Amino acid sequence: MHCKNLNHALIETSFRLRKLQSIGATSITIDIDSTSNEQHGKKMEGVCFNYNGINCLDTIQAFDEYGFQYWNNVRPGNNHTASGAQEIIHEVFNRMPDSLSKLTRYVRADSGYCKKDFFHACAGKNARFVVCMRSLMYKPLINLVTEWKKQEPKDTDRIVFVGNRECEVGETVYWPKNSPLRLRVILIRAVKVGRESQLVKGQEDYDYQGWVSSISDAMDPEDIVKMYRKRGHAENFIRELKNGMDLHHYPCQKLVANKAFGLIAAFAYNLMRFVALKDNPKRPQFAKAIRFKFIHLPAQIVRHAREVIFRFMDRHYEEVNRWMCYIKNLEFGVV
């Protein structure tokens, strides 16, 4: 229960930091993903082999488009990637401040989250979603596409297939079984390598990718694909947590202790991300550069007797205090 409360506090803190950073934003996009944390301890609670054969713990996480983290939960290694996703959607949007309630809500996730329960959770919180489809799900729908739209080769903003291949875009409708939802399916296809010269091409001559979405027809299918592809930033944020906050592995024997460890790292990461965005909003740097710029250059770090001491000049201390007061005043609308 303490870890749950800490996760809720992480959500509230992230919204407070976002409010200071995203002035004028009209939407919020939540990316949900999980990652494996390989472990080697034989007595660690929850360490199991996952579907890739890695002996690990598993962490499910949620970020917004600015990189602020809203959820961090360490789970046994054999958990399904989408386990607990409905709780994340409920808890995050349930704690959205009234001042941000008018933002258009979007959720993005990979094919592991392409499930009816996930769709219903998003619909229940009035969040529009776009999720990558597994091939077994979109293959029966390919023949329902009535028109394939070619991309303009001279358009530098066009979408392309894997391998930088030119592609065509199609669209159809998907009704999940035993569900009232009517969803859009966007498909792209590109000619398989080595079959470009064939005059007559069948379904087997193309490679496909598919997405299912609840976003209305007001957004073009090409824009939905572009929007989903920005989900790759979540992979960078996860990598930043692993490299910058040393979360490749967890140190504790008890699973609940590792949950707390991950949450503490998430709070530290959010503060680091906030500093990076304030320092350079257009091109925020990652933890290594931020530490070097704001800690290693102005301070002397002394490690002695299991203590870490930061020694820095009085003017640096005063500058930090000024920034803390400025942030506090921003939060309460004084400045």
Protein Blocks (a to p, Z undefined) as FASTA:
>chain_A
ZZmmmmmmmmmmmmmmmmmmmgoiabdcddddddddddfbfkbghiacdfkopacddddd
dddfkopafbdcdddfkbcfkgoklmmmmmmmmmgcfklmmpccdddddfklmcfklmmm
mmmnopacdddddfklmmmmmmmpmbdcdddfklmkbccdehiiacdddddddddehiab
dcdddddddddehilmpmbdcfklpccdddddfbdfkbcfklmmmmmmmmmmmmmmmmmm
mmmnopmbcfbfblklmmmmmmmmmmmmmmmmmmmmmmmmmlccdfklmmmmmmmmmpcc
ddeehiacddddfklmmmmmmmmmmmmmmmnomZZ
